[in-house]
Amino acid sequence: MRSGGSGFSLPELAIVLVVVGLLLGGMLMPLATQIDLRRTAKTRSTLHQVRDALQGFAVANGRLPCPAAAATTGIEAGAGPCPLNARGVADGFVPGVTLGLSPCDSQGYVLDAWGSRLRYAVTSAPTAAPGSFTSSNGISGFWRANGGPPTADLQICRDGASISQAGTAKADCAAASTLARATVAVIYSPGRNAAASGRGVDEAANLDGDRVFVAHEESTAAASGGEFDDLLVWLSPNILYHRMVAAGRLP
Protein backbone atom coordinates (compact mmCIF):
# COMPACT_ATOMS: atom_id res chain seq x y z
CA MET A 1 0.00 0.00 0.00
CA ARG A 2 1.36 3.42 -0.95
CA SER A 3 1.98 6.11 1.68
CA GLY A 4 1.19 9.70 0.65
CA GLY A 5 0.87 8.70 -3.02
CA SER A 6 4.62 8.27 -3.57
CA GLY A 7 7.24 5.52 -3.44
CA PHE A 8 6.82 1.79 -4.05
CA SER A 9 4.44 -0.62 -2.45
CA LEU A 10 5.96 -3.78 -0.97
CA PRO A 11 4.86 -6.01 -3.91
CA GLU A 12 6.30 -3.53 -6.40
CA LEU A 13 9.55 -3.32 -4.46
CA ALA A 14 9.76 -7.13 -4.42
CA ILE A 15 9.35 -7.26 -8.20
CA VAL A 16 12.03 -4.62 -8.70
CA LEU A 17 14.44 -6.54 -6.48
CA VAL A 18 13.81 -9.76 -8.40
CA VAL A 19 14.48 -8.05 -11.74
CA VAL A 20 17.63 -6.41 -10.43
CA GLY A 21 18.77 -9.76 -9.04
CA LEU A 22 18.29 -11.44 -12.39
CA LEU A 23 20.20 -8.70 -14.19
CA LEU A 24 23.05 -8.86 -11.73
CA GLY A 25 23.11 -12.64 -11.97
CA GLY A 26 23.59 -12.43 -15.73
CA MET A 27 26.32 -9.82 -15.35
CA LEU A 28 28.10 -11.85 -12.70
CA MET A 29 28.23 -15.05 -14.78
CA PRO A 30 31.91 -16.02 -14.82
CA LEU A 31 33.71 -14.87 -17.93
CA ALA A 32 35.05 -18.39 -18.46
CA THR A 33 31.50 -19.73 -18.57
CA GLN A 34 30.45 -17.13 -21.11
CA ILE A 35 33.45 -17.94 -23.30
CA ASP A 36 32.75 -21.66 -23.03
CA LEU A 37 29.13 -21.20 -24.08
CA ARG A 38 30.22 -19.22 -27.13
CA ARG A 39 32.78 -21.88 -28.05
CA THR A 40 30.18 -24.61 -27.71
CA ALA A 41 27.78 -22.74 -30.02
CA LYS A 42 30.55 -22.07 -32.52
CA THR A 43 31.63 -25.71 -32.52
CA ARG A 44 28.06 -26.91 -33.08
CA SER A 45 27.85 -24.54 -36.05
CA THR A 46 31.12 -25.89 -37.47
CA LEU A 47 29.89 -29.49 -37.09
CA HIS A 48 26.75 -28.67 -39.05
CA GLN A 49 28.85 -26.97 -41.73
CA VAL A 50 30.94 -30.12 -42.04
CA ARG A 51 27.82 -32.26 -42.40
CA ASP A 52 26.49 -29.95 -45.12
CA ALA A 53 29.87 -30.06 -46.87
CA LEU A 54 29.83 -33.87 -46.83
CA GLN A 55 26.45 -33.87 -48.56
CA GLY A 56 27.70 -31.35 -51.11
CA PHE A 57 30.77 -33.51 -51.75
CA ALA A 58 28.55 -36.56 -52.30
CA VAL A 59 26.38 -34.66 -54.77
CA ALA A 60 29.44 -33.48 -56.69
CA ASN A 61 31.42 -36.73 -56.59
CA GLY A 62 28.87 -39.52 -56.14
CA ARG A 63 30.53 -40.64 -52.92
CA LEU A 64 31.56 -39.49 -49.46
CA PRO A 65 35.18 -38.55 -48.75
CA CYS A 66 37.49 -40.70 -46.68
CA PRO A 67 38.67 -39.43 -43.28
CA ALA A 68 42.04 -37.71 -43.11
CA ALA A 69 44.70 -39.76 -41.34
CA ALA A 70 46.58 -38.50 -38.30
CA ALA A 71 50.02 -36.89 -38.68
CA THR A 72 49.58 -36.29 -42.41
CA THR A 73 47.44 -33.47 -43.86
CA GLY A 74 43.79 -32.50 -44.00
CA ILE A 75 43.39 -34.33 -47.30
CA GLU A 76 41.28 -37.50 -47.41
CA ALA A 77 43.28 -40.72 -47.06
CA GLY A 78 42.76 -42.22 -50.50
CA ALA A 79 39.90 -41.63 -52.90
CA GLY A 80 37.76 -44.57 -51.87
CA PRO A 81 37.14 -47.16 -50.86
CA CYS A 82 38.65 -45.88 -47.62
CA PRO A 83 41.33 -47.69 -45.64
CA LEU A 84 39.82 -49.35 -42.56
CA ASN A 85 41.11 -49.79 -39.05
CA ALA A 86 41.27 -53.13 -37.21
CA ARG A 87 37.58 -52.78 -36.28
CA GLY A 88 36.53 -52.45 -39.92
CA VAL A 89 35.73 -48.72 -39.68
CA ALA A 90 37.01 -45.77 -41.71
CA ASP A 91 37.84 -43.48 -38.79
CA GLY A 92 40.02 -40.40 -38.61
CA PHE A 93 39.71 -36.64 -38.94
CA VAL A 94 37.61 -34.28 -41.04
CA PRO A 95 39.48 -33.74 -44.35
CA GLY A 96 39.32 -29.95 -44.29
CA VAL A 97 41.44 -29.43 -47.40
CA THR A 98 39.38 -31.90 -49.43
CA LEU A 99 36.12 -30.27 -48.35
CA GLY A 100 37.43 -26.71 -48.55
CA LEU A 101 36.48 -25.92 -44.96
CA SER A 102 37.77 -23.63 -42.22
CA PRO A 103 38.90 -22.93 -39.56
CA CYS A 104 41.82 -25.28 -40.10
CA ASP A 105 45.24 -25.68 -38.59
CA SER A 106 48.46 -25.39 -40.60
CA GLN A 107 48.05 -28.96 -41.89
CA GLY A 108 44.49 -28.53 -43.08
CA TYR A 109 42.57 -30.27 -40.29
CA VAL A 110 39.27 -28.64 -39.31
CA LEU A 111 39.30 -27.33 -35.73
CA ASP A 112 36.66 -26.89 -33.07
CA ALA A 113 36.45 -23.69 -31.02
CA TRP A 114 38.89 -25.09 -28.44
CA GLY A 115 41.55 -25.70 -31.10
CA SER A 116 41.14 -29.49 -31.33
CA ARG A 117 40.76 -31.37 -34.59
CA LEU A 118 37.29 -32.56 -35.48
CA ARG A 119 37.00 -36.31 -35.93
CA TYR A 120 35.10 -38.07 -38.70
CA ALA A 121 34.04 -41.67 -39.32
CA VAL A 122 32.23 -43.02 -42.37
CA THR A 123 30.51 -46.37 -42.80
CA SER A 124 32.23 -49.21 -44.66
CA ALA A 125 28.95 -51.13 -45.08
CA PRO A 126 27.20 -52.97 -46.62
CA THR A 127 28.89 -56.33 -46.20
CA ALA A 128 27.85 -57.41 -49.70
CA ALA A 129 29.63 -54.44 -51.27
CA PRO A 130 31.99 -52.84 -48.73
CA GLY A 131 33.08 -49.32 -49.51
CA SER A 132 29.99 -48.49 -51.56
CA PHE A 133 29.54 -45.15 -49.80
CA THR A 134 33.11 -44.01 -50.47
CA SER A 135 33.83 -45.55 -53.88
CA SER A 136 33.35 -43.48 -57.01
CA ASN A 137 29.64 -43.73 -57.89
CA GLY A 138 29.45 -46.67 -55.49
CA ILE A 139 26.10 -45.61 -54.04
CA SER A 140 24.39 -45.33 -57.43
CA GLY A 141 26.09 -48.52 -58.65
CA PHE A 142 24.79 -50.49 -55.68
CA TRP A 143 21.32 -49.00 -56.10
CA ARG A 144 21.11 -50.01 -59.77
CA ALA A 145 22.46 -53.50 -59.10
CA ASN A 146 20.24 -54.20 -56.10
CA GLY A 147 17.11 -52.15 -56.69
CA GLY A 148 17.71 -50.00 -53.63
CA PRO A 149 20.38 -48.03 -51.76
CA PRO A 150 23.14 -49.57 -49.62
CA THR A 151 22.61 -49.82 -45.86
CA ALA A 152 24.94 -47.99 -43.46
CA ASP A 153 26.02 -49.45 -40.11
CA LEU A 154 27.39 -46.74 -37.81
CA GLN A 155 25.40 -46.49 -34.57
CA ILE A 156 24.70 -43.73 -32.05
CA CYS A 157 24.12 -44.92 -28.47
CA ARG A 158 22.90 -43.05 -25.38
CA ASP A 159 25.70 -44.39 -23.15
CA GLY A 160 28.83 -46.49 -23.27
CA ALA A 161 27.50 -49.05 -20.80
CA SER A 162 24.90 -50.15 -23.36
CA ILE A 163 27.53 -51.12 -25.93
CA SER A 164 28.37 -54.80 -26.19
CA GLN A 165 31.81 -55.90 -27.44
CA ALA A 166 33.01 -52.30 -27.47
CA GLY A 167 36.26 -51.69 -29.31
CA THR A 168 35.76 -54.64 -31.66
CA ALA A 169 34.32 -55.18 -35.11
CA LYS A 170 31.19 -56.64 -33.47
CA ALA A 171 30.39 -53.61 -31.28
CA ASP A 172 26.65 -53.09 -30.93
CA CYS A 173 24.34 -50.78 -28.99
CA ALA A 174 21.42 -52.22 -27.04
CA ALA A 175 18.14 -51.46 -28.82
CA ALA A 176 16.69 -49.55 -25.85
CA SER A 177 19.63 -47.13 -25.85
CA THR A 178 19.99 -46.65 -29.61
CA LEU A 179 19.56 -43.15 -31.03
CA ALA A 180 20.47 -44.15 -34.60
CA ARG A 181 21.35 -47.56 -36.00
CA ALA A 182 22.09 -47.02 -39.69
CA THR A 183 24.13 -43.84 -39.77
CA VAL A 184 26.32 -43.01 -42.77
CA ALA A 185 28.83 -40.71 -41.08
CA VAL A 186 29.65 -39.26 -37.66
CA ILE A 187 31.42 -35.95 -37.03
CA TYR A 188 32.41 -34.95 -33.52
CA SER A 189 34.45 -32.68 -31.31
CA PRO A 190 36.20 -33.92 -28.13
CA GLY A 191 35.00 -30.74 -26.40
CA ARG A 192 36.85 -28.53 -23.97
CA ASN A 193 38.43 -31.49 -22.13
CA ALA A 194 40.17 -32.83 -25.23
CA ALA A 195 43.43 -33.42 -23.36
CA ALA A 196 41.64 -35.71 -20.90
CA SER A 197 39.04 -37.06 -23.33
CA GLY A 198 38.37 -40.78 -23.11
CA ARG A 199 38.88 -41.25 -19.40
CA GLY A 200 35.19 -41.94 -18.81
CA VAL A 201 33.28 -44.85 -20.35
CA ASP A 202 31.13 -42.66 -22.59
CA GLU A 203 33.93 -40.55 -24.08
CA ALA A 204 36.14 -43.63 -24.46
CA ALA A 205 33.43 -45.13 -26.67
CA ASN A 206 34.00 -42.35 -29.20
CA LEU A 207 37.74 -42.98 -29.37
CA ASP A 208 37.94 -46.78 -29.56
CA GLY A 209 37.57 -46.96 -33.34
CA ASP A 210 34.50 -49.20 -33.49
CA ARG A 211 31.21 -48.46 -35.26
CA VAL A 212 29.26 -47.30 -32.16
CA PHE A 213 29.40 -43.74 -30.86
CA VAL A 214 27.89 -42.11 -27.77
CA ALA A 215 25.91 -38.87 -27.71
CA HIS A 216 24.14 -37.20 -24.78
CA GLU A 217 24.08 -33.99 -22.79
CA GLU A 218 27.19 -32.86 -20.96
CA SER A 219 27.91 -34.66 -17.68
CA THR A 220 30.45 -34.44 -14.87
CA ALA A 221 33.00 -36.98 -13.68
CA ALA A 222 30.49 -38.09 -11.04
CA ALA A 223 28.06 -39.39 -13.70
CA SER A 224 27.83 -43.13 -14.33
CA GLY A 225 29.55 -42.78 -17.71
CA GLY A 226 32.12 -40.30 -16.44
CA GLU A 227 32.78 -36.77 -17.64
CA PHE A 228 31.32 -36.13 -21.08
CA ASP A 229 31.42 -33.00 -23.21
CA ASP A 230 31.82 -34.44 -26.71
CA LEU A 231 29.71 -32.74 -29.36
CA LEU A 232 28.39 -35.01 -32.13
CA VAL A 233 26.33 -34.76 -35.30
CA TRP A 234 25.64 -37.57 -37.73
CA LEU A 235 24.49 -37.94 -41.31
CA SER A 236 21.27 -39.86 -41.92
CA PRO A 237 21.17 -42.00 -45.07
CA ASN A 238 17.70 -40.69 -45.88
CA ILE A 239 18.93 -37.09 -45.92
CA LEU A 240 21.93 -38.06 -48.03
CA TYR A 241 19.80 -39.99 -50.53
CA HIS A 242 17.28 -37.15 -50.76
CA ARG A 243 20.02 -34.67 -51.65
CA MET A 244 21.55 -37.00 -54.21
CA VAL A 245 18.21 -37.87 -55.82
CA ALA A 246 17.30 -34.18 -56.05
CA ALA A 247 20.65 -33.51 -57.77
CA GLY A 248 20.13 -36.36 -60.24
CA ARG A 249 22.90 -38.49 -58.71
CA LEU A 250 20.55 -41.32 -57.71
CA PRO A 251 19.35 -43.89 -58.48
Summary of the structure (lengths in Angstrom):
residues: 251
radius of gyration: 23.0
end to end distance: 75.6
largest distance: 89.5
contacts: 823
relative contact order: 0.14
helix: 34%
strand: 18%
